[in-house]
Amino acid sequence: MKNLKYLFLLTAATFIAPLGLRAHVGYSGRDFGTDPVSVTIGNQAASSAFGWADATDADWGDSHRGRFFRFSLTTPASVVISVTRGGSASQTGVAGTFLPALSLYTGLGQLSPEQGGHDASTLSIASRPAGTEGSFRSLNDWSIGNDPTYNVAGDPTSGVLYAPRLAYFTYVGSAADGTSVNFGSGSGITGDGLADGSVNTTFESLPAGDYSLWVGGANYDSQYIETGPTTFPTYAFTATVQIAPEPSTWALLFVGGLAFAFELRRKSKR
């Protein structure tokens, strides 16, 4: 059944790609910033209920079926990431059904003024095995290519300003809402055990650097219902990234709290 789905998508893409309807990797409005103490980004929507789960299997997945975010760390830190369904974004899918999942990577996609990366670029197709549904991988390293950036946008005769290149994403970790009942039997998936529309995880002691976060749907079987190929149901969600205090900080706060309480008690006995 997966093979039939792939053939359908491939045939559709053959007609769609020349029309310029391909989406590109981008972070516009989805940058948590540098060393985010606690930043929430709402008004977001994933295109399909299955994007993340579908990219856990052997034929990879479509990077357009979810949303990219970014943040940067200037020093090593533990980071808490949470995603909750709902919000103010336009939603065409059934309310209260979206099960979110997330994957974190080091590295960023191509940034302006370069063209954004996309699954249908020549470089992307050449860099992945034949028969895959796209470049995205939920549980592994992956890469995506872009098109040439011309001196005059859209005019190949103006000369190439930036040659196409691959952007590389190195897998850090992931988390999914629910259980294998919804996200499937892929090896290495960490589910939170409760399909309630939210997922929360902590990435311990991340090194300084740039990070890409990808959020999509964790309902694997929805791909057989939401077949697209040009339009998929959308599902609203909100994402939060915050730096977690290191254990030593918690220890200092605890000791300080005990000392304060002891001093109060001592004064009250005078």
C-alpha positions as a Markdown table, in Angstrom:
| # | Residue | x | y | z |
|---|---|---|---|---|
| 1 | Met | 0.0 | 0.0 | 0.0 |
| 2 | Lys | 2.9 | 2.3 | 0.7 |
| 3 | Asn | 4.3 | 1.7 | -2.7 |
| 4 | Leu | 1.0 | 2.6 | -4.3 |
| 5 | Lys | 0.9 | 5.8 | -2.3 |
| 6 | Tyr | 4.4 | 6.7 | -3.4 |
| 7 | Leu | 3.6 | 6.1 | -7.1 |
| 8 | Phe | 0.6 | 8.3 | -6.7 |
| 9 | Leu | 2.6 | 11.1 | -5.1 |
| 10 | Leu | 5.4 | 10.8 | -7.6 |
| 11 | Thr | 3.1 | 11.0 | -10.6 |
| 12 | Ala | 1.4 | 14.1 | -9.1 |
| 13 | Ala | 4.7 | 15.7 | -8.3 |
| 14 | Thr | 5.7 | 15.4 | -12.0 |
| 15 | Phe | 2.9 | 17.7 | -12.9 |
| 16 | Ile | 3.0 | 20.0 | -9.9 |
| 17 | Ala | 6.7 | 20.8 | -9.7 |
| 18 | Pro | 6.9 | 22.8 | -13.0 |
| 19 | Leu | 4.0 | 25.0 | -11.7 |
| 20 | Gly | 6.2 | 26.4 | -8.9 |
| 21 | Leu | 3.9 | 25.0 | -6.2 |
| 22 | Arg | 6.8 | 23.4 | -4.2 |
| 23 | Ala | 7.2 | 24.7 | -0.6 |
| 24 | His | 10.7 | 25.4 | 0.7 |
| 25 | Val | 12.5 | 25.0 | 4.1 |
| 26 | Gly | 12.2 | 28.2 | 6.0 |
| 27 | Tyr | 12.0 | 29.7 | 9.5 |
| 28 | Ser | 10.1 | 32.9 | 9.0 |
| 29 | Gly | 8.1 | 33.7 | 12.1 |
| 30 | Arg | 9.5 | 30.5 | 13.7 |
| 31 | Asp | 12.8 | 31.6 | 15.3 |
| 32 | Phe | 12.9 | 31.1 | 19.1 |
| 33 | Gly | 16.1 | 33.3 | 19.2 |
| 34 | Thr | 19.3 | 32.9 | 21.0 |
| 35 | Asp | 19.4 | 31.2 | 24.5 |
| 36 | Pro | 15.6 | 31.3 | 24.8 |
| 37 | Val | 14.7 | 31.5 | 28.5 |
| 38 | Ser | 11.1 | 30.7 | 27.6 |
| 39 | Val | 9.7 | 31.5 | 24.2 |
| 40 | Thr | 6.3 | 30.4 | 22.8 |
| 41 | Ile | 5.4 | 30.5 | 19.2 |
| 42 | Gly | 1.7 | 30.0 | 18.3 |
| 43 | Asn | -0.4 | 30.5 | 15.2 |
| 44 | Gln | 1.3 | 27.5 | 13.6 |
| 45 | Ala | -0.2 | 24.6 | 11.5 |
| 46 | Ala | 1.1 | 21.3 | 10.3 |
| 47 | Ser | 0.0 | 20.1 | 6.9 |
| 48 | Ser | -1.3 | 16.6 | 7.5 |
| 49 | Ala | -1.7 | 14.5 | 10.7 |
| 50 | Phe | 1.0 | 12.0 | 9.7 |
| 51 | Gly | 4.1 | 13.9 | 8.5 |
| 52 | Trp | 6.4 | 13.0 | 11.4 |
| 53 | Ala | 5.3 | 9.4 | 11.8 |
| 54 | Asp | 5.5 | 8.8 | 8.0 |
| 55 | Ala | 9.2 | 9.8 | 8.1 |
| 56 | Thr | 10.1 | 7.1 | 10.6 |
| 57 | Asp | 9.8 | 4.3 | 8.1 |
| 58 | Ala | 12.1 | 3.0 | 5.4 |
| 59 | Asp | 10.9 | 5.3 | 2.6 |
| 60 | Trp | 11.5 | 8.5 | 4.5 |
| 61 | Gly | 9.0 | 11.4 | 4.4 |
| 62 | Asp | 8.0 | 14.7 | 2.9 |
| 63 | Ser | 9.6 | 17.8 | 4.7 |
| 64 | His | 6.6 | 19.9 | 3.7 |
| 65 | Arg | 4.2 | 17.9 | 6.0 |
| 66 | Gly | 5.3 | 19.8 | 9.1 |
| 67 | Arg | 7.0 | 23.0 | 10.3 |
| 68 | Phe | 10.6 | 24.1 | 10.8 |
| 69 | Phe | 11.7 | 26.2 | 13.8 |
| 70 | Arg | 15.2 | 27.3 | 14.9 |
| 71 | Phe | 17.1 | 28.5 | 18.0 |
| 72 | Ser | 20.7 | 29.0 | 19.0 |
| 73 | Leu | 22.7 | 28.4 | 22.1 |
| 74 | Thr | 25.8 | 30.4 | 23.0 |
| 75 | Thr | 26.8 | 28.1 | 25.8 |
| 76 | Pro | 25.9 | 24.5 | 26.6 |
| 77 | Ala | 22.4 | 24.1 | 28.1 |
| 78 | Ser | 19.6 | 21.7 | 28.7 |
| 79 | Val | 16.5 | 22.7 | 26.7 |
| 80 | Val | 12.8 | 21.8 | 27.3 |
| 81 | Ile | 10.6 | 21.6 | 24.2 |
| 82 | Ser | 6.9 | 21.3 | 24.3 |
| 83 | Val | 4.2 | 21.2 | 21.6 |
| 84 | Thr | 0.5 | 21.4 | 22.2 |
| 85 | Arg | -2.3 | 21.1 | 19.6 |
| 86 | Gly | -4.7 | 24.0 | 19.1 |
| 87 | Gly | -4.2 | 27.7 | 18.8 |
| 88 | Ser | -5.2 | 30.5 | 16.5 |
| 89 | Ala | -3.8 | 29.1 | 13.2 |
| 90 | Ser | -6.2 | 28.3 | 10.4 |
| 91 | Gln | -7.2 | 24.6 | 10.8 |
| 92 | Thr | -9.1 | 22.5 | 8.2 |
| 93 | Gly | -8.5 | 19.1 | 9.9 |
| 94 | Val | -10.8 | 17.7 | 12.6 |
| 95 | Ala | -10.4 | 19.7 | 15.9 |
| 96 | Gly | -9.1 | 17.8 | 18.9 |
| 97 | Thr | -7.5 | 15.0 | 16.8 |
| 98 | Phe | -3.9 | 16.2 | 16.1 |
| 99 | Leu | -1.2 | 14.2 | 17.9 |
| 100 | Pro | 2.1 | 16.2 | 17.7 |
| 101 | Ala | 5.7 | 14.9 | 17.5 |
| 102 | Leu | 9.0 | 16.7 | 17.2 |
| 103 | Ser | 12.6 | 16.0 | 16.1 |
| 104 | Leu | 15.6 | 18.2 | 17.0 |
| 105 | Tyr | 18.7 | 18.5 | 14.8 |
| 106 | Thr | 21.9 | 20.5 | 14.8 |
| 107 | Gly | 22.3 | 22.6 | 11.7 |
| 108 | Leu | 20.1 | 24.9 | 9.7 |
| 109 | Gly | 18.6 | 24.9 | 6.3 |
| 110 | Gln | 19.6 | 27.3 | 3.6 |
| 111 | Leu | 18.9 | 30.9 | 4.7 |
| 112 | Ser | 18.1 | 34.0 | 2.6 |
| 113 | Pro | 19.3 | 35.2 | 0.2 |
| 114 | Glu | 19.9 | 31.7 | -0.9 |
| 115 | Gln | 17.0 | 29.7 | -2.2 |
| 116 | Gly | 15.3 | 27.5 | 0.4 |
| 117 | Gly | 15.8 | 23.7 | 0.3 |
| 118 | His | 13.0 | 21.5 | -1.0 |
| 119 | Asp | 12.5 | 17.8 | -1.6 |
| 120 | Ala | 12.1 | 18.1 | -5.3 |
| 121 | Ser | 15.3 | 19.9 | -6.0 |
| 122 | Thr | 17.9 | 18.1 | -8.2 |
| 123 | Leu | 20.4 | 17.9 | -5.3 |
| 124 | Ser | 17.7 | 16.5 | -2.9 |
| 125 | Ile | 16.7 | 13.7 | -5.3 |
| 126 | Ala | 20.3 | 12.8 | -6.0 |
| 127 | Ser | 21.3 | 12.6 | -2.4 |
| 128 | Arg | 18.6 | 10.1 | -1.2 |
| 129 | Pro | 17.8 | 6.5 | -2.2 |
| 130 | Ala | 15.4 | 5.9 | -5.1 |
| 131 | Gly | 11.8 | 5.3 | -4.1 |
| 132 | Thr | 11.8 | 7.6 | -1.1 |
| 133 | Glu | 8.8 | 9.9 | -0.5 |
| 134 | Gly | 11.0 | 12.9 | 0.3 |
| 135 | Ser | 14.2 | 13.9 | 2.1 |
| 136 | Phe | 12.9 | 14.2 | 5.7 |
| 137 | Arg | 13.8 | 11.7 | 8.3 |
| 138 | Ser | 12.3 | 11.9 | 11.8 |
| 139 | Leu | 14.9 | 9.6 | 13.6 |
| 140 | Asn | 18.1 | 10.0 | 11.6 |
| 141 | Asp | 20.5 | 12.5 | 10.0 |
| 142 | Trp | 19.3 | 13.9 | 6.7 |
| 143 | Ser | 20.0 | 16.6 | 4.1 |
| 144 | Ile | 18.1 | 18.7 | 1.6 |
| 145 | Gly | 19.2 | 20.6 | -1.5 |
| 146 | Asn | 18.1 | 23.9 | -3.0 |
| 147 | Asp | 18.1 | 25.5 | -6.5 |
| 148 | Pro | 20.6 | 28.0 | -7.9 |
| 149 | Thr | 20.1 | 31.6 | -6.6 |
| 150 | Tyr | 20.4 | 33.9 | -9.6 |
| 151 | Asn | 21.6 | 37.5 | -9.6 |
| 152 | Val | 18.2 | 38.5 | -10.7 |
| 153 | Ala | 15.5 | 36.3 | -9.1 |
| 154 | Gly | 14.0 | 33.9 | -11.5 |
| 155 | Asp | 16.3 | 34.8 | -14.4 |
| 156 | Pro | 18.9 | 32.1 | -15.2 |
| 157 | Thr | 20.4 | 34.4 | -17.8 |
| 158 | Ser | 21.5 | 36.8 | -15.1 |
| 159 | Gly | 24.1 | 34.4 | -13.7 |
| 160 | Val | 24.3 | 32.3 | -10.6 |
| 161 | Leu | 24.8 | 34.3 | -7.3 |
| 162 | Tyr | 24.8 | 31.1 | -5.1 |
| 163 | Ala | 25.3 | 27.6 | -6.4 |
| 164 | Pro | 22.9 | 25.0 | -5.1 |
| 165 | Arg | 24.1 | 23.1 | -2.1 |
| 166 | Leu | 23.0 | 20.5 | 0.4 |
| 167 | Ala | 22.1 | 21.6 | 4.0 |
| 168 | Tyr | 22.8 | 18.9 | 6.6 |
| 169 | Phe | 20.8 | 18.1 | 9.7 |
| 170 | Thr | 22.3 | 16.0 | 12.4 |
| 171 | Tyr | 19.8 | 14.1 | 14.6 |
| 172 | Val | 19.8 | 15.0 | 18.3 |
| 173 | Gly | 16.6 | 13.3 | 19.5 |
| 174 | Ser | 12.8 | 13.2 | 19.2 |
| 175 | Ala | 9.5 | 12.7 | 21.1 |
| 176 | Ala | 6.0 | 11.8 | 20.0 |
| 177 | Asp | 2.6 | 12.1 | 21.5 |
| 178 | Gly | 0.9 | 8.7 | 22.3 |
| 179 | Thr | 2.0 | 5.2 | 21.6 |
| 180 | Ser | 2.7 | 2.8 | 18.8 |
| 181 | Val | -1.0 | 2.5 | 18.3 |
| 182 | Asn | -0.9 | 5.9 | 16.6 |
| 183 | Phe | 2.8 | 6.5 | 15.6 |
| 184 | Gly | 3.5 | 3.0 | 14.3 |
| 185 | Ser | 6.2 | 0.4 | 14.8 |
| 186 | Gly | 9.3 | 2.4 | 13.8 |
| 187 | Ser | 12.4 | 1.5 | 15.8 |
| 188 | Gly | 13.7 | 4.1 | 18.2 |
| 189 | Ile | 10.5 | 6.2 | 18.7 |
| 190 | Thr | 10.0 | 7.6 | 22.2 |
| 191 | Gly | 6.3 | 8.0 | 22.9 |
| 192 | Asp | 4.9 | 9.8 | 26.0 |
| 193 | Gly | 2.3 | 7.0 | 26.4 |
| 194 | Leu | -0.8 | 9.2 | 26.3 |
| 195 | Ala | -2.3 | 10.4 | 23.1 |
| 196 | Asp | -3.7 | 13.7 | 24.5 |
| 197 | Gly | -2.5 | 16.3 | 22.0 |
| 198 | Ser | 0.7 | 17.4 | 23.7 |
| 199 | Val | 4.3 | 16.3 | 24.0 |
| 200 | Asn | 7.1 | 17.5 | 26.2 |
| 201 | Thr | 10.7 | 16.5 | 26.4 |
| 202 | Thr | 14.0 | 17.7 | 27.7 |
| 203 | Phe | 17.3 | 17.6 | 25.8 |
| 204 | Glu | 20.1 | 17.4 | 28.3 |
| 205 | Ser | 23.4 | 19.4 | 28.0 |
| 206 | Leu | 23.1 | 20.5 | 24.4 |
| 207 | Pro | 26.3 | 22.0 | 23.1 |
| 208 | Ala | 26.5 | 25.6 | 21.8 |
| 209 | Gly | 25.3 | 26.0 | 18.2 |
| 210 | Asp | 22.4 | 26.3 | 15.9 |
| 211 | Tyr | 19.4 | 24.0 | 16.1 |
| 212 | Ser | 16.5 | 23.1 | 13.8 |
| 213 | Leu | 13.3 | 21.8 | 15.3 |
| 214 | Trp | 10.7 | 20.0 | 13.1 |
| 215 | Val | 7.1 | 19.5 | 14.3 |
| 216 | Gly | 4.5 | 17.3 | 12.6 |
| 217 | Gly | 1.8 | 14.8 | 13.1 |
| 218 | Ala | 2.3 | 11.4 | 14.8 |
| 219 | Asn | -0.7 | 9.5 | 13.4 |
| 220 | Tyr | 0.9 | 7.1 | 10.9 |
| 221 | Asp | -2.2 | 5.6 | 9.4 |
| 222 | Ser | -3.7 | 9.1 | 8.5 |
| 223 | Gln | -1.5 | 9.0 | 5.4 |
| 224 | Tyr | -3.9 | 6.5 | 3.8 |
| 225 | Ile | -6.8 | 8.9 | 4.3 |
| 226 | Glu | -5.1 | 12.3 | 3.8 |
| 227 | Thr | -3.7 | 11.5 | 0.3 |
| 228 | Gly | -3.3 | 15.1 | -1.1 |
| 229 | Pro | -1.2 | 15.6 | -3.1 |
| 230 | Thr | -1.6 | 19.4 | -3.4 |
| 231 | Thr | -3.8 | 20.0 | -0.4 |
| 232 | Phe | -3.8 | 18.3 | 3.0 |
| 233 | Pro | -5.8 | 19.1 | 6.2 |
| 234 | Thr | -4.0 | 21.5 | 8.5 |
| 235 | Tyr | -3.8 | 21.2 | 12.2 |
| 236 | Ala | -3.0 | 24.1 | 14.6 |
| 237 | Phe | -0.4 | 23.9 | 17.3 |
| 238 | Thr | 1.8 | 25.9 | 19.7 |
| 239 | Ala | 5.4 | 25.3 | 20.5 |
| 240 | Thr | 7.6 | 26.4 | 23.4 |
| 241 | Val | 11.3 | 26.2 | 23.9 |
| 242 | Gln | 13.0 | 27.1 | 27.2 |
| 243 | Ile | 16.4 | 26.7 | 28.7 |
| 244 | Ala | 16.2 | 24.5 | 31.8 |
| 245 | Pro | 18.3 | 25.3 | 34.9 |
| 246 | Glu | 21.2 | 23.0 | 35.2 |
| 247 | Pro | 21.2 | 20.5 | 38.2 |
| 248 | Ser | 23.8 | 22.6 | 40.0 |
| 249 | Thr | 21.5 | 25.6 | 39.8 |
| 250 | Trp | 18.6 | 23.7 | 41.3 |
| 251 | Ala | 20.9 | 22.5 | 44.1 |
| 252 | Leu | 22.0 | 26.1 | 44.9 |
| 253 | Leu | 18.4 | 27.2 | 44.9 |
| 254 | Phe | 17.5 | 24.3 | 47.2 |
| 255 | Val | 20.3 | 25.0 | 49.6 |
| 256 | Gly | 19.5 | 28.7 | 49.6 |
| 257 | Gly | 15.9 | 28.0 | 50.3 |
| 258 | Leu | 16.8 | 25.8 | 53.3 |
| 259 | Ala | 19.1 | 28.4 | 54.7 |
| 260 | Phe | 16.5 | 31.1 | 54.3 |
| 261 | Ala | 13.9 | 28.9 | 56.1 |
| 262 | Phe | 16.3 | 28.0 | 58.9 |
| 263 | Glu | 17.1 | 31.7 | 59.4 |
| 264 | Leu | 13.4 | 32.6 | 59.6 |
| 265 | Arg | 12.8 | 29.8 | 62.1 |
| 266 | Arg | 15.8 | 30.9 | 64.2 |
| 267 | Lys | 14.5 | 34.5 | 64.3 |
| 268 | Ser | 11.0 | 33.4 | 65.3 |
| 269 | Lys | 12.4 | 31.7 | 68.4 |
| 270 | Arg | 14.0 | 34.7 | 69.8 |
